Amino acid sequence: MILLFAAVFLTLASADTYEDVDMPKRGFACKCIGDSQKVWTGTIWLFGCPSGWKVCYGDICCRRG
């Protein structure tokens, strides 16, 4: 169990945040202010918006731009 936790921690700690921004959109969609009911343009980021993204609703719903 400890080895599994250590492996997950090292994987997350070694992630390059700049590389993550250039990756295609992934995760859960969220509704930004001004979105219609059918089209949600935001993405949930649990630890704040990365560089190149801006908050579009609440603290964790972000949109590129």
mmCIF file of the N, C-alpha and C atoms, coordinates in Angstrom:
data_MODEL
# 
_entry.id   MODEL 
# 
loop_
_atom_site.group_PDB 
_atom_site.id 
_atom_site.type_symbol 
_atom_site.label_atom_id 
_atom_site.label_alt_id 
_atom_site.label_comp_id 
_atom_site.label_asym_id 
_atom_site.label_entity_id 
_atom_site.label_seq_id 
_atom_site.pdbx_PDB_ins_code 
_atom_site.Cartn_x 
_atom_site.Cartn_y 
_atom_site.Cartn_z 
_atom_site.occupancy 
_atom_site.B_iso_or_equiv 
_atom_site.pdbx_formal_charge 
_atom_site.auth_seq_id 
_atom_site.auth_comp_id 
_atom_site.auth_asym_id 
_atom_site.auth_atom_id 
_atom_site.pdbx_PDB_model_num 
ATOM 1   N N  . MET A 1 1  ? 0.818   -1.191 0.000   1.00 0.00 ? 1  MET A N  1 
ATOM 2   C CA . MET A 1 1  ? 0.000   0.000  0.000   1.00 0.00 ? 1  MET A CA 1 
ATOM 3   C C  . MET A 1 1  ? 0.864   1.257  0.000   1.00 0.00 ? 1  MET A C  1 
ATOM 4   N N  . ILE A 1 2  ? 1.916   1.241  0.797   1.00 0.00 ? 2  ILE A N  1 
ATOM 5   C CA . ILE A 1 2  ? 2.810   2.399  0.859   1.00 0.00 ? 2  ILE A CA 1 
ATOM 6   C C  . ILE A 1 2  ? 3.529   2.590  -0.469  1.00 0.00 ? 2  ILE A C  1 
ATOM 7   N N  . LEU A 1 3  ? 3.920   1.491  -1.101  1.00 0.00 ? 3  LEU A N  1 
ATOM 8   C CA . LEU A 1 3  ? 4.588   1.601  -2.398  1.00 0.00 ? 3  LEU A CA 1 
ATOM 9   C C  . LEU A 1 3  ? 3.651   2.169  -3.457  1.00 0.00 ? 3  LEU A C  1 
ATOM 10  N N  . LEU A 1 4  ? 2.405   1.787  -3.423  1.00 0.00 ? 4  LEU A N  1 
ATOM 11  C CA . LEU A 1 4  ? 1.427   2.319  -4.372  1.00 0.00 ? 4  LEU A CA 1 
ATOM 12  C C  . LEU A 1 4  ? 1.247   3.820  -4.166  1.00 0.00 ? 4  LEU A C  1 
ATOM 13  N N  . PHE A 1 5  ? 1.121   4.241  -2.916  1.00 0.00 ? 5  PHE A N  1 
ATOM 14  C CA . PHE A 1 5  ? 0.996   5.664  -2.612  1.00 0.00 ? 5  PHE A CA 1 
ATOM 15  C C  . PHE A 1 5  ? 2.234   6.427  -3.084  1.00 0.00 ? 5  PHE A C  1 
ATOM 16  N N  . ALA A 1 6  ? 3.416   5.876  -2.847  1.00 0.00 ? 6  ALA A N  1 
ATOM 17  C CA . ALA A 1 6  ? 4.656   6.530  -3.264  1.00 0.00 ? 6  ALA A CA 1 
ATOM 18  C C  . ALA A 1 6  ? 4.734   6.644  -4.782  1.00 0.00 ? 6  ALA A C  1 
ATOM 19  N N  . ALA A 1 7  ? 4.307   5.613  -5.496  1.00 0.00 ? 7  ALA A N  1 
ATOM 20  C CA . ALA A 1 7  ? 4.335   5.645  -6.958  1.00 0.00 ? 7  ALA A CA 1 
ATOM 21  C C  . ALA A 1 7  ? 3.397   6.720  -7.504  1.00 0.00 ? 7  ALA A C  1 
ATOM 22  N N  . VAL A 1 8  ? 2.209   6.816  -6.941  1.00 0.00 ? 8  VAL A N  1 
ATOM 23  C CA . VAL A 1 8  ? 1.255   7.840  -7.384  1.00 0.00 ? 8  VAL A CA 1 
ATOM 24  C C  . VAL A 1 8  ? 1.784   9.232  -7.060  1.00 0.00 ? 8  VAL A C  1 
ATOM 25  N N  . PHE A 1 9  ? 2.333   9.395  -5.869  1.00 0.00 ? 9  PHE A N  1 
ATOM 26  C CA . PHE A 1 9  ? 2.877   10.691 -5.472  1.00 0.00 ? 9  PHE A CA 1 
ATOM 27  C C  . PHE A 1 9  ? 4.015   11.119 -6.397  1.00 0.00 ? 9  PHE A C  1 
ATOM 28  N N  . LEU A 1 10 ? 4.933   10.222 -6.701  1.00 0.00 ? 10 LEU A N  1 
ATOM 29  C CA . LEU A 1 10 ? 6.053   10.562 -7.579  1.00 0.00 ? 10 LEU A CA 1 
ATOM 30  C C  . LEU A 1 10 ? 5.587   10.878 -8.992  1.00 0.00 ? 10 LEU A C  1 
ATOM 31  N N  . THR A 1 11 ? 4.572   10.183 -9.453  1.00 0.00 ? 11 THR A N  1 
ATOM 32  C CA . THR A 1 11 ? 4.033   10.461 -10.787 1.00 0.00 ? 11 THR A CA 1 
ATOM 33  C C  . THR A 1 11 ? 3.440   11.862 -10.841 1.00 0.00 ? 11 THR A C  1 
ATOM 34  N N  . LEU A 1 12 ? 2.678   12.225 -9.828  1.00 0.00 ? 12 LEU A N  1 
ATOM 35  C CA . LEU A 1 12 ? 2.072   13.559 -9.804  1.00 0.00 ? 12 LEU A CA 1 
ATOM 36  C C  . LEU A 1 12 ? 3.108   14.651 -9.580  1.00 0.00 ? 12 LEU A C  1 
ATOM 37  N N  . ALA A 1 13 ? 4.090   14.384 -8.753  1.00 0.00 ? 13 ALA A N  1 
ATOM 38  C CA . ALA A 1 13 ? 5.109   15.379 -8.451  1.00 0.00 ? 13 ALA A CA 1 
ATOM 39  C C  . ALA A 1 13 ? 6.012   15.653 -9.645  1.00 0.00 ? 13 ALA A C  1 
ATOM 40  N N  . SER A 1 14 ? 6.188   14.668 -10.517 1.00 0.00 ? 14 SER A N  1 
ATOM 41  C CA . SER A 1 14 ? 7.081   14.847 -11.654 1.00 0.00 ? 14 SER A CA 1 
ATOM 42  C C  . SER A 1 14 ? 6.371   15.385 -12.888 1.00 0.00 ? 14 SER A C  1 
ATOM 43  N N  . ALA A 1 15 ? 5.075   15.631 -12.805 1.00 0.00 ? 15 ALA A N  1 
ATOM 44  C CA . ALA A 1 15 ? 4.327   16.153 -13.954 1.00 0.00 ? 15 ALA A CA 1 
ATOM 45  C C  . ALA A 1 15 ? 4.782   17.573 -14.256 1.00 0.00 ? 15 ALA A C  1 
ATOM 46  N N  . ASP A 1 16 ? 5.012   17.844 -15.506 1.00 0.00 ? 16 ASP A N  1 
ATOM 47  C CA . ASP A 1 16 ? 5.429   19.167 -15.953 1.00 0.00 ? 16 ASP A CA 1 
ATOM 48  C C  . ASP A 1 16 ? 4.187   20.006 -16.222 1.00 0.00 ? 16 ASP A C  1 
ATOM 49  N N  . THR A 1 17 ? 4.015   21.086 -15.476 1.00 0.00 ? 17 THR A N  1 
ATOM 50  C CA . THR A 1 17 ? 2.794   21.887 -15.623 1.00 0.00 ? 17 THR A CA 1 
ATOM 51  C C  . THR A 1 17 ? 2.722   22.577 -16.980 1.00 0.00 ? 17 THR A C  1 
ATOM 52  N N  . TYR A 1 18 ? 3.859   22.948 -17.547 1.00 0.00 ? 18 TYR A N  1 
ATOM 53  C CA . TYR A 1 18 ? 3.826   23.605 -18.855 1.00 0.00 ? 18 TYR A CA 1 
ATOM 54  C C  . TYR A 1 18 ? 3.403   22.624 -19.938 1.00 0.00 ? 18 TYR A C  1 
ATOM 55  N N  . GLU A 1 19 ? 3.833   21.392 -19.824 1.00 0.00 ? 19 GLU A N  1 
ATOM 56  C CA . GLU A 1 19 ? 3.435   20.363 -20.776 1.00 0.00 ? 19 GLU A CA 1 
ATOM 57  C C  . GLU A 1 19 ? 1.944   20.071 -20.647 1.00 0.00 ? 19 GLU A C  1 
ATOM 58  N N  . ASP A 1 20 ? 1.433   20.147 -19.439 1.00 0.00 ? 20 ASP A N  1 
ATOM 59  C CA . ASP A 1 20 ? 0.026   19.856 -19.184 1.00 0.00 ? 20 ASP A CA 1 
ATOM 60  C C  . ASP A 1 20 ? -0.892  20.869 -19.862 1.00 0.00 ? 20 ASP A C  1 
ATOM 61  N N  . VAL A 1 21 ? -0.469  22.123 -19.945 1.00 0.00 ? 21 VAL A N  1 
ATOM 62  C CA . VAL A 1 21 ? -1.294  23.162 -20.554 1.00 0.00 ? 21 VAL A CA 1 
ATOM 63  C C  . VAL A 1 21 ? -1.459  22.918 -22.047 1.00 0.00 ? 21 VAL A C  1 
ATOM 64  N N  . ASP A 1 22 ? -0.436  22.381 -22.704 1.00 0.00 ? 22 ASP A N  1 
ATOM 65  C CA . ASP A 1 22 ? -0.493  22.167 -24.143 1.00 0.00 ? 22 ASP A CA 1 
ATOM 66  C C  . ASP A 1 22 ? -1.228  20.895 -24.525 1.00 0.00 ? 22 ASP A C  1 
ATOM 67  N N  . MET A 1 23 ? -1.577  20.084 -23.568 1.00 0.00 ? 23 MET A N  1 
ATOM 68  C CA . MET A 1 23 ? -2.283  18.845 -23.870 1.00 0.00 ? 23 MET A CA 1 
ATOM 69  C C  . MET A 1 23 ? -3.719  19.155 -24.238 1.00 0.00 ? 23 MET A C  1 
ATOM 70  N N  . PRO A 1 24 ? -4.357  18.284 -24.990 1.00 0.00 ? 24 PRO A N  1 
ATOM 71  C CA . PRO A 1 24 ? -5.761  18.513 -25.331 1.00 0.00 ? 24 PRO A CA 1 
ATOM 72  C C  . PRO A 1 24 ? -6.636  18.562 -24.083 1.00 0.00 ? 24 PRO A C  1 
ATOM 73  N N  . LYS A 1 25 ? -7.783  19.158 -24.230 1.00 0.00 ? 25 LYS A N  1 
ATOM 74  C CA . LYS A 1 25 ? -8.714  19.311 -23.115 1.00 0.00 ? 25 LYS A CA 1 
ATOM 75  C C  . LYS A 1 25 ? -9.102  17.950 -22.566 1.00 0.00 ? 25 LYS A C  1 
ATOM 76  N N  . ARG A 1 26 ? -9.061  17.812 -21.258 1.00 0.00 ? 26 ARG A N  1 
ATOM 77  C CA . ARG A 1 26 ? -9.429  16.552 -20.621 1.00 0.00 ? 26 ARG A CA 1 
ATOM 78  C C  . ARG A 1 26 ? -10.035 16.856 -19.268 1.00 0.00 ? 26 ARG A C  1 
ATOM 79  N N  . GLY A 1 27 ? -10.623 15.880 -18.678 1.00 0.00 ? 27 GLY A N  1 
ATOM 80  C CA . GLY A 1 27 ? -11.260 16.089 -17.391 1.00 0.00 ? 27 GLY A CA 1 
ATOM 81  C C  . GLY A 1 27 ? -12.741 16.309 -17.557 1.00 0.00 ? 27 GLY A C  1 
ATOM 82  N N  . PHE A 1 28 ? -13.349 16.914 -16.544 1.00 0.00 ? 28 PHE A N  1 
ATOM 83  C CA . PHE A 1 28 ? -14.793 17.122 -16.542 1.00 0.00 ? 28 PHE A CA 1 
ATOM 84  C C  . PHE A 1 28 ? -15.129 18.522 -17.026 1.00 0.00 ? 28 PHE A C  1 
ATOM 85  N N  . ALA A 1 29 ? -16.168 18.614 -17.803 1.00 0.00 ? 29 ALA A N  1 
ATOM 86  C CA . ALA A 1 29 ? -16.622 19.913 -18.291 1.00 0.00 ? 29 ALA A CA 1 
ATOM 87  C C  . ALA A 1 29 ? -17.374 20.644 -17.186 1.00 0.00 ? 29 ALA A C  1 
ATOM 88  N N  . CYS A 1 30 ? -17.315 21.956 -17.228 1.00 0.00 ? 30 CYS A N  1 
ATOM 89  C CA . CYS A 1 30 ? -18.088 22.778 -16.307 1.00 0.00 ? 30 CYS A CA 1 
ATOM 90  C C  . CYS A 1 30 ? -18.660 23.959 -17.082 1.00 0.00 ? 30 CYS A C  1 
ATOM 91  N N  . LYS A 1 31 ? -19.685 24.545 -16.520 1.00 0.00 ? 31 LYS A N  1 
ATOM 92  C CA . LYS A 1 31 ? -20.396 25.623 -17.199 1.00 0.00 ? 31 LYS A CA 1 
ATOM 93  C C  . LYS A 1 31 ? -19.809 26.974 -16.816 1.00 0.00 ? 31 LYS A C  1 
ATOM 94  N N  . CYS A 1 32 ? -19.291 27.688 -17.800 1.00 0.00 ? 32 CYS A N  1 
ATOM 95  C CA . CYS A 1 32 ? -18.786 29.038 -17.583 1.00 0.00 ? 32 CYS A CA 1 
ATOM 96  C C  . CYS A 1 32 ? -19.940 30.029 -17.661 1.00 0.00 ? 32 CYS A C  1 
ATOM 97  N N  . ILE A 1 33 ? -19.729 31.206 -17.133 1.00 0.00 ? 33 ILE A N  1 
ATOM 98  C CA . ILE A 1 33 ? -20.742 32.256 -17.231 1.00 0.00 ? 33 ILE A CA 1 
ATOM 99  C C  . ILE A 1 33 ? -20.927 32.589 -18.707 1.00 0.00 ? 33 ILE A C  1 
ATOM 100 N N  . GLY A 1 34 ? -22.140 32.578 -19.166 1.00 0.00 ? 34 GLY A N  1 
ATOM 101 C CA . GLY A 1 34 ? -22.444 32.877 -20.563 1.00 0.00 ? 34 GLY A CA 1 
ATOM 102 C C  . GLY A 1 34 ? -22.613 31.643 -21.429 1.00 0.00 ? 34 GLY A C  1 
ATOM 103 N N  . ASP A 1 35 ? -22.329 30.454 -20.901 1.00 0.00 ? 35 ASP A N  1 
ATOM 104 C CA . ASP A 1 35 ? -22.525 29.222 -21.671 1.00 0.00 ? 35 ASP A CA 1 
ATOM 105 C C  . ASP A 1 35 ? -24.004 28.881 -21.754 1.00 0.00 ? 35 ASP A C  1 
ATOM 106 N N  . SER A 1 36 ? -24.378 28.209 -22.845 1.00 0.00 ? 36 SER A N  1 
ATOM 107 C CA . SER A 1 36 ? -25.756 27.735 -22.957 1.00 0.00 ? 36 SER A CA 1 
ATOM 108 C C  . SER A 1 36 ? -25.904 26.437 -22.168 1.00 0.00 ? 36 SER A C  1 
ATOM 109 N N  . GLN A 1 37 ? -27.108 25.920 -22.089 1.00 0.00 ? 37 GLN A N  1 
ATOM 110 C CA . GLN A 1 37 ? -27.348 24.672 -21.365 1.00 0.00 ? 37 GLN A CA 1 
ATOM 111 C C  . GLN A 1 37 ? -26.713 23.483 -22.072 1.00 0.00 ? 37 GLN A C  1 
ATOM 112 N N  . LYS A 1 38 ? -26.572 23.540 -23.395 1.00 0.00 ? 38 LYS A N  1 
ATOM 113 C CA . LYS A 1 38 ? -26.070 22.393 -24.151 1.00 0.00 ? 38 LYS A CA 1 
ATOM 114 C C  . LYS A 1 38 ? -24.561 22.407 -24.346 1.00 0.00 ? 38 LYS A C  1 
ATOM 115 N N  . VAL A 1 39 ? -23.944 23.577 -24.303 1.00 0.00 ? 39 VAL A N  1 
ATOM 116 C CA . VAL A 1 39 ? -22.507 23.677 -24.569 1.00 0.00 ? 39 VAL A CA 1 
ATOM 117 C C  . VAL A 1 39 ? -21.808 24.247 -23.340 1.00 0.00 ? 39 VAL A C  1 
ATOM 118 N N  . TRP A 1 40 ? -20.961 23.450 -22.742 1.00 0.00 ? 40 TRP A N  1 
ATOM 119 C CA . TRP A 1 40 ? -20.163 23.887 -21.602 1.00 0.00 ? 40 TRP A CA 1 
ATOM 120 C C  . TRP A 1 40 ? -18.718 23.986 -22.057 1.00 0.00 ? 40 TRP A C  1 
ATOM 121 N N  . THR A 1 41 ? -18.093 25.144 -21.904 1.00 0.00 ? 41 THR A N  1 
ATOM 122 C CA . THR A 1 41 ? -16.756 25.373 -22.442 1.00 0.00 ? 41 THR A CA 1 
ATOM 123 C C  . THR A 1 41 ? -15.650 25.317 -21.396 1.00 0.00 ? 41 THR A C  1 
ATOM 124 N N  . GLY A 1 42 ? -15.984 25.141 -20.142 1.00 0.00 ? 42 GLY A N  1 
ATOM 125 C CA . GLY A 1 42 ? -14.971 25.121 -19.091 1.00 0.00 ? 42 GLY A CA 1 
ATOM 126 C C  . GLY A 1 42 ? -14.470 23.723 -18.778 1.00 0.00 ? 42 GLY A C  1 
ATOM 127 N N  . THR A 1 43 ? -13.335 23.664 -18.091 1.00 0.00 ? 43 THR A N  1 
ATOM 128 C CA . THR A 1 43 ? -12.746 22.419 -17.611 1.00 0.00 ? 43 THR A CA 1 
ATOM 129 C C  . THR A 1 43 ? -12.428 22.578 -16.135 1.00 0.00 ? 43 THR A C  1 
ATOM 130 N N  . ILE A 1 44 ? -12.701 21.555 -15.350 1.00 0.00 ? 44 ILE A N  1 
ATOM 131 C CA . ILE A 1 44 ? -12.434 21.608 -13.912 1.00 0.00 ? 44 ILE A CA 1 
ATOM 132 C C  . ILE A 1 44 ? -10.960 21.318 -13.649 1.00 0.00 ? 44 ILE A C  1 
ATOM 133 N N  . TRP A 1 45 ? -10.298 22.236 -12.956 1.00 0.00 ? 45 TRP A N  1 
ATOM 134 C CA . TRP A 1 45 ? -8.929  22.067 -12.481 1.00 0.00 ? 45 TRP A CA 1 
ATOM 135 C C  . TRP A 1 45 ? -8.986  22.183 -10.963 1.00 0.00 ? 45 TRP A C  1 
ATOM 136 N N  . LEU A 1 46 ? -8.612  21.133 -10.265 1.00 0.00 ? 46 LEU A N  1 
ATOM 137 C CA . LEU A 1 46 ? -8.759  21.098 -8.812  1.00 0.00 ? 46 LEU A CA 1 
ATOM 138 C C  . LEU A 1 46 ? -7.823  22.032 -8.064  1.00 0.00 ? 46 LEU A C  1 
ATOM 139 N N  . PHE A 1 47 ? -6.671  22.328 -8.631  1.00 0.00 ? 47 PHE A N  1 
ATOM 140 C CA . PHE A 1 47 ? -5.685  23.136 -7.916  1.00 0.00 ? 47 PHE A CA 1 
ATOM 141 C C  . PHE A 1 47 ? -5.486  24.492 -8.569  1.00 0.00 ? 47 PHE A C  1 
ATOM 142 N N  . GLY A 1 48 ? -6.544  25.068 -9.097  1.00 0.00 ? 48 GLY A N  1 
ATOM 143 C CA . GLY A 1 48 ? -6.461  26.381 -9.727  1.00 0.00 ? 48 GLY A CA 1 
ATOM 144 C C  . GLY A 1 48 ? -6.142  26.271 -11.208 1.00 0.00 ? 48 GLY A C  1 
ATOM 145 N N  . CYS A 1 49 ? -6.360  27.347 -11.911 1.00 0.00 ? 49 CYS A N  1 
ATOM 146 C CA . CYS A 1 49 ? -6.142  27.359 -13.361 1.00 0.00 ? 49 CYS A CA 1 
ATOM 147 C C  . CYS A 1 49 ? -4.649  27.426 -13.670 1.00 0.00 ? 49 CYS A C  1 
ATOM 148 N N  . PRO A 1 50 ? -4.174  26.626 -14.629 1.00 0.00 ? 50 PRO A N  1 
ATOM 149 C CA . PRO A 1 50 ? -2.774  26.716 -15.034 1.00 0.00 ? 50 PRO A CA 1 
ATOM 150 C C  . PRO A 1 50 ? -2.542  27.973 -15.872 1.00 0.00 ? 50 PRO A C  1 
ATOM 151 N N  . SER A 1 51 ? -1.279  28.274 -16.151 1.00 0.00 ? 51 SER A N  1 
ATOM 152 C CA . SER A 1 51 ? -0.989  29.461 -16.950 1.00 0.00 ? 51 SER A CA 1 
ATOM 153 C C  . SER A 1 51 ? -1.592  29.297 -18.342 1.00 0.00 ? 51 SER A C  1 
ATOM 154 N N  . GLY A 1 52 ? -2.102  30.376 -18.877 1.00 0.00 ? 52 GLY A N  1 
ATOM 155 C CA . GLY A 1 52 ? -2.769  30.337 -20.166 1.00 0.00 ? 52 GLY A CA 1 
ATOM 156 C C  . GLY A 1 52 ? -4.260  30.069 -20.064 1.00 0.00 ? 52 GLY A C  1 
ATOM 157 N N  . TRP A 1 53 ? -4.756  29.818 -18.857 1.00 0.00 ? 53 TRP A N  1 
ATOM 158 C CA . TRP A 1 53 ? -6.179  29.574 -18.616 1.00 0.00 ? 53 TRP A CA 1 
ATOM 159 C C  . TRP A 1 53 ? -6.682  30.664 -17.688 1.00 0.00 ? 53 TRP A C  1 
ATOM 160 N N  . LYS A 1 54 ? -7.990  30.926 -17.705 1.00 0.00 ? 54 LYS A N  1 
ATOM 161 C CA . LYS A 1 54 ? -8.567  31.912 -16.792 1.00 0.00 ? 54 LYS A CA 1 
ATOM 162 C C  . LYS A 1 54 ? -9.801  31.328 -16.120 1.00 0.00 ? 54 LYS A C  1 
ATOM 163 N N  . VAL A 1 55 ? -10.092 31.814 -14.942 1.00 0.00 ? 55 VAL A N  1 
ATOM 164 C CA . VAL A 1 55 ? -11.267 31.364 -14.197 1.00 0.00 ? 55 VAL A CA 1 
ATOM 165 C C  . VAL A 1 55 ? -12.506 31.903 -14.898 1.00 0.00 ? 55 VAL A C  1 
ATOM 166 N N  . CYS A 1 56 ? -13.463 31.017 -15.163 1.00 0.00 ? 56 CYS A N  1 
ATOM 167 C CA . CYS A 1 56 ? -14.692 31.474 -15.822 1.00 0.00 ? 56 CYS A CA 1 
ATOM 168 C C  . CYS A 1 56 ? -15.917 31.283 -14.939 1.00 0.00 ? 56 CYS A C  1 
ATOM 169 N N  . TYR A 1 57 ? -15.791 30.544 -13.837 1.00 0.00 ? 57 TYR A N  1 
ATOM 170 C CA . TYR A 1 57 ? -16.887 30.412 -12.872 1.00 0.00 ? 57 TYR A CA 1 
ATOM 171 C C  . TYR A 1 57 ? -16.356 29.718 -11.627 1.00 0.00 ? 57 TYR A C  1 
ATOM 172 N N  . GLY A 1 58 ? -16.563 30.301 -10.487 1.00 0.00 ? 58 GLY A N  1 
ATOM 173 C CA . GLY A 1 58 ? -16.081 29.704 -9.245  1.00 0.00 ? 58 GLY A CA 1 
ATOM 174 C C  . GLY A 1 58 ? -14.561 29.726 -9.183  1.00 0.00 ? 58 GLY A C  1 
ATOM 175 N N  . ASP A 1 59 ? -13.991 28.812 -8.428  1.00 0.00 ? 59 ASP A N  1 
ATOM 176 C CA . ASP A 1 59 ? -12.536 28.756 -8.283  1.00 0.00 ? 59 ASP A CA 1 
ATOM 177 C C  . ASP A 1 59 ? -11.885 27.689 -9.146  1.00 0.00 ? 59 ASP A C  1 
ATOM 178 N N  . ILE A 1 60 ? -12.650 26.692 -9.585  1.00 0.00 ? 60 ILE A N  1 
ATOM 179 C CA . ILE A 1 60 ? -12.029 25.561 -10.270 1.00 0.00 ? 60 ILE A CA 1 
ATOM 180 C C  . ILE A 1 60 ? -12.481 25.385 -11.711 1.00 0.00 ? 60 ILE A C  1 
ATOM 181 N N  . CYS A 1 61 ? -13.412 26.173 -12.179 1.00 0.00 ? 61 CYS A N  1 
ATOM 182 C CA . CYS A 1 61 ? -13.874 26.073 -13.567 1.00 0.00 ? 61 CYS A CA 1 
ATOM 183 C C  . CYS A 1 61 ? -13.067 27.064 -14.401 1.00 0.00 ? 61 CYS A C  1 
ATOM 184 N N  . CYS A 1 62 ? -12.261 26.555 -15.330 1.00 0.00 ? 62 CYS A N  1 
ATOM 185 C CA . CYS A 1 62 ? -11.336 27.388 -16.096 1.00 0.00 ? 62 CYS A CA 1 
ATOM 186 C C  . CYS A 1 62 ? -11.577 27.227 -17.593 1.00 0.00 ? 62 CYS A C  1 
ATOM 187 N N  . ARG A 1 63 ? -11.190 28.261 -18.332 1.00 0.00 ? 63 ARG A N  1 
ATOM 188 C CA . ARG A 1 63 ? -11.299 28.255 -19.791 1.00 0.00 ? 63 ARG A CA 1 
ATOM 189 C C  . ARG A 1 63 ? -9.983  28.764 -20.366 1.00 0.00 ? 63 ARG A C  1 
ATOM 190 N N  . ARG A 1 64 ? -9.570  28.203 -21.492 1.00 0.00 ? 64 ARG A N  1 
ATOM 191 C CA . ARG A 1 64 ? -8.354  28.689 -22.145 1.00 0.00 ? 64 ARG A CA 1 
ATOM 192 C C  . ARG A 1 64 ? -8.553  30.110 -22.616 1.00 0.00 ? 64 ARG A C  1 
ATOM 193 N N  . GLY A 1 65 ? -7.483  30.872 -22.520 1.00 0.00 ? 65 GLY A N  1 
ATOM 194 C CA . GLY A 1 65 ? -7.564  32.230 -23.048 1.00 0.00 ? 65 GLY A CA 1 
ATOM 195 C C  . GLY A 1 65 ? -7.117  33.190 -22.069 1.00 0.00 ? 65 GLY A C  1 
# 
